[in-house]
Structures are given as structure tokens and as C-alpha cells.
Amino acid sequence: MLISFSGAQSTGKTTLLNHLMKLNDSAIEFIPEVTRLVKREYDLPINEDGNDVTQFMIVAEHVKNIYKKREGAAILDRCILDGVVYTHWLTDNHKVSLSSYGIASKFFNELKDKYDVIFYTDPNDVKLEDDGERSADVGFRNDIIDLFERYMVKLENVVRLTGTVEERLETIKQTLAKHNLEVNI
């Protein structure tokens, strides 16, 4: 089973993943966000400063996460939906080439149904905060949110998470129980 959190920056994805990681055993593989991994391992610019190499590396990490052999369930902090949304914004703003967007879009269309559940963290319940890595630009965040809304209409496997952390965790628990995956909350 493959599960992912998805959404604009500063919407609670990592908070939820960290909570689940603390309370659940090794039967579930937890995979941290690839965007920050690409920034740290390759010293590439992210967010609105991304470039063709950054987006290629991010999309490649999303593809690897899908095809990695694993025994049980995996919960990811971000997925190919994030890859195409951010690449789309960067293309519209002349930061990456149209061919980079074409690659991200191709992989999105081919792989979007490989996820059993994509938990979209609704931005309305979480204040934008600067953590030193994510963008704190409100306009950028709003553009990204709009793009997520446009892409999510193409997906049948999205569950929108709203409310407090506790309410979001309860939605996660109930959703995963429907897929026969029990998690501690």
C-alpha cells in the first residue's frame, strides 16, 4: 500500500508524518519529503527558486518512491502530484523549461493512480510559517494552492484533511482502516 501527504508548503504534512512515525512500528515505512532531501543532498534551490535540475531530481525521487520494492505499507511526505504542481508553477514563471514540465506532467499522468491514498492537507487551517527552508511568500503559496485544486479534479484517490491536527489524524485513521491498514494515533 502506498500513501502520501500532499499540498502546498506549510499546511501540516510533516507534522502529521512525524506524529505517525512516533507512534507506529516498522510495519510501515515512512519516507521523508524529497524536496528538502534534494536541497540538502545536492544543494539545489527549491520552492520558487527551483530550476530544471531541481525539478528533474524531485520528479525522479517521486518515481523511485513508487517503484521501490517494499514489504508493507509506505507513507510519503509528498508525491508526484506535488512534483507536477510545483513544476507547473516554475514553468509558468519562466524558471524551468517547458520540457521539464512535460516530463513532470507525463509522470504525473502515468503514476497518479499508483497511490492508494493521497492525503491533501487543506491550507485553510494552517498558518504560513517560515522554517528557514520553505517559502514564506504568500502569493507563491496561493498560486500553488490554486494549482493543487486544478490537478486534484483529475484524481479519485484524494482525501482532504481539514481541521485541527487531531481531527486530521482521525480522518487518516478512518481512511486507512477502510484500506485495512491500522495506525496508532
VEXDREN-2710 file (C-alpha; in Angstrom, 1 decimal):
% VEXDREN-2710
k/r/px/py/pz
1/MET/0.0/0.0/0.0
2/LEU/1.3/3.4/-0.9
3/ILE/0.0/6.5/0.9
4/SER/1.2/10.1/0.5
5/PHE/0.7/13.5/2.1
6/SER/0.4/16.3/-0.5
7/GLY/-0.2/20.0/-0.5
8/ALA/1.3/23.5/-0.5
9/GLN/4.1/24.4/1.8
10/SER/3.2/25.0/5.5
11/THR/-0.1/23.0/5.5
12/GLY/0.9/20.4/8.1
13/LYS/2.2/17.4/6.1
14/THR/5.4/16.9/8.0
15/THR/3.7/17.5/11.3
16/LEU/1.3/14.6/10.5
17/LEU/4.0/12.3/9.2
18/ASN/6.2/12.9/12.3
19/HIS/3.3/12.2/14.6
20/LEU/2.6/8.9/12.8
21/MET/6.3/8.0/12.8
22/LYS/6.5/8.4/16.6
23/LEU/3.5/6.1/17.3
24/ASN/3.8/3.4/14.7
25/ASP/6.3/0.5/14.4
26/SER/8.4/-0.6/11.5
27/ALA/5.5/-2.4/9.7
28/ILE/5.0/1.0/8.0
29/GLU/7.9/2.6/6.0
30/PHE/7.9/6.4/6.4
31/ILE/9.6/8.3/3.7
32/PRO/10.5/12.0/4.4
33/GLU/9.9/14.7/1.9
34/VAL/12.0/14.5/-1.2
35/THR/12.2/18.3/-1.8
36/ARG/14.3/19.0/1.2
37/LEU/16.3/15.9/0.6
38/VAL/17.2/17.2/-2.9
39/LYS/18.1/20.6/-1.4
40/ARG/20.3/19.1/1.3
41/GLU/22.0/16.3/-0.7
42/TYR/22.6/18.2/-3.9
43/ASP/22.5/21.8/-2.7
44/LEU/19.9/22.7/-5.3
45/PRO/17.5/25.6/-5.0
46/ILE/13.8/24.8/-4.1
47/ASN/10.5/26.5/-3.9
48/GLU/10.1/29.5/-6.3
49/ASP/13.9/29.4/-6.9
50/GLY/13.8/25.9/-8.4
51/ASN/15.3/25.1/-11.8
52/ASP/15.3/22.3/-14.4
53/VAL/17.8/20.2/-12.5
54/THR/15.9/20.6/-9.2
55/GLN/12.6/19.6/-10.7
56/PHE/14.2/16.7/-12.6
57/MET/15.7/15.4/-9.3
58/ILE/12.5/15.8/-7.4
59/VAL/10.4/14.1/-10.0
60/ALA/13.0/11.2/-10.2
61/GLU/12.7/10.8/-6.4
62/HIS/8.9/10.6/-6.6
63/VAL/9.2/7.9/-9.3
64/LYS/11.7/6.0/-7.2
65/ASN/9.4/6.1/-4.2
66/ILE/6.6/4.5/-6.3
67/TYR/8.8/1.7/-7.7
68/LYS/10.8/0.9/-4.6
69/LYS/10.3/-2.7/-3.5
70/ARG/8.9/-2.9/0.0
71/GLU/7.2/-5.5/2.2
72/GLY/4.4/-3.4/3.7
73/ALA/2.8/0.0/3.5
74/ALA/4.7/3.2/2.9
75/ILE/3.7/6.7/3.9
76/LEU/5.3/9.5/1.9
77/ASP/5.7/13.2/2.7
78/ARG/4.8/14.5/-0.8
79/CYS/4.3/12.7/-4.1
80/ILE/4.2/13.1/-7.9
81/LEU/1.2/15.4/-7.5
82/ASP/3.5/17.9/-5.7
83/GLY/6.1/17.4/-8.4
84/VAL/3.8/18.4/-11.2
85/VAL/2.2/21.3/-9.3
86/TYR/5.5/23.0/-8.4
87/THR/7.0/22.3/-11.9
88/HIS/3.9/23.8/-13.5
89/TRP/4.3/27.0/-11.4
90/LEU/8.0/27.2/-12.2
91/THR/7.2/26.8/-15.9
92/ASP/4.5/29.5/-15.8
93/ASN/7.1/31.8/-14.1
94/HIS/9.9/31.1/-16.6
95/LYS/12.1/29.3/-14.1
96/VAL/12.1/25.9/-15.8
97/SER/11.7/24.8/-19.4
98/LEU/8.5/23.6/-21.0
99/SER/10.3/20.2/-21.5
100/SER/10.7/19.9/-17.7
101/TYR/7.0/20.5/-17.3
102/GLY/6.4/17.9/-20.0
103/ILE/8.4/15.3/-18.1
104/ALA/6.7/16.1/-14.8
105/SER/3.2/16.0/-16.4
106/LYS/3.9/12.7/-18.2
107/PHE/5.0/11.0/-15.0
108/PHE/2.0/12.5/-13.1
109/ASN/-0.4/11.2/-15.7
110/GLU/1.2/7.8/-15.7
111/LEU/1.7/7.3/-12.0
112/LYS/-1.1/9.3/-10.2
113/ASP/-3.2/6.1/-9.7
114/LYS/-0.3/4.1/-8.1
115/TYR/-1.1/5.8/-4.8
116/ASP/-3.8/4.1/-2.7
117/VAL/-4.5/7.3/-0.9
118/ILE/-3.2/10.9/-1.3
119/PHE/-4.0/13.0/1.8
120/TYR/-4.3/16.6/0.8
121/THR/-3.6/18.9/3.7
122/ASP/-6.0/21.8/3.4
123/PRO/-4.2/25.1/3.7
124/ASN/-7.2/27.0/5.3
125/ASP/-6.5/25.5/8.8
126/VAL/-2.7/26.2/8.9
127/LYS/-0.9/29.5/9.2
128/LEU/2.0/30.0/6.8
129/GLU/5.3/29.9/8.8
130/ASP/8.9/30.4/7.8
131/ASP/11.0/27.5/8.9
132/GLY/14.1/28.6/7.0
133/GLU/13.6/26.2/4.1
134/ARG/10.1/26.5/2.9
135/SER/8.9/29.6/1.1
136/ALA/7.0/32.2/3.2
137/ASP/5.8/34.1/0.2
138/VAL/2.0/34.3/0.4
139/GLY/1.5/34.9/-3.3
140/PHE/3.6/31.9/-4.2
141/ARG/1.7/29.8/-1.7
142/ASN/-1.7/30.9/-3.0
143/ASP/-0.6/30.2/-6.6
144/ILE/0.5/26.7/-5.5
145/ILE/-2.9/26.1/-3.7
146/ASP/-4.8/27.1/-6.9
147/LEU/-2.7/24.6/-9.0
148/PHE/-3.3/21.8/-6.5
149/GLU/-7.1/22.4/-6.8
150/ARG/-6.8/22.3/-10.6
151/TYR/-4.9/19.0/-10.5
152/MET/-6.9/17.3/-7.8
153/VAL/-10.0/17.2/-10.0
154/LYS/-8.1/14.6/-12.1
155/LEU/-7.7/12.3/-9.1
156/GLU/-10.1/9.8/-7.4
157/ASN/-7.7/8.8/-4.6
158/VAL/-7.5/12.2/-2.7
159/VAL/-8.8/12.6/0.8
160/ARG/-8.9/16.2/2.0
161/LEU/-7.6/16.7/5.6
162/THR/-9.2/19.7/7.4
163/GLY/-9.4/20.9/11.0
164/THR/-7.0/20.5/13.9
165/VAL/-4.1/18.1/13.9
166/GLU/-6.3/15.7/16.0
167/GLU/-9.2/15.9/13.5
168/ARG/-6.8/15.3/10.6
169/LEU/-5.3/12.3/12.4
170/GLU/-8.7/10.9/13.0
171/THR/-9.6/11.2/9.3
172/ILE/-6.3/9.5/8.5
173/LYS/-7.1/6.7/10.9
174/GLN/-10.6/6.1/9.5
175/THR/-9.4/6.3/5.9
176/LEU/-6.6/3.8/6.4
177/ALA/-8.9/1.4/8.3
178/LYS/-11.0/1.3/5.2
179/HIS/-7.9/0.1/3.4
180/ASN/-7.2/-2.5/6.1
181/LEU/-4.2/-0.5/7.5
182/GLU/-4.3/0.2/11.2
183/VAL/-2.3/3.1/12.5
184/ASN/-1.8/4.3/16.0
185/ILE/-2.9/7.9/16.5
END
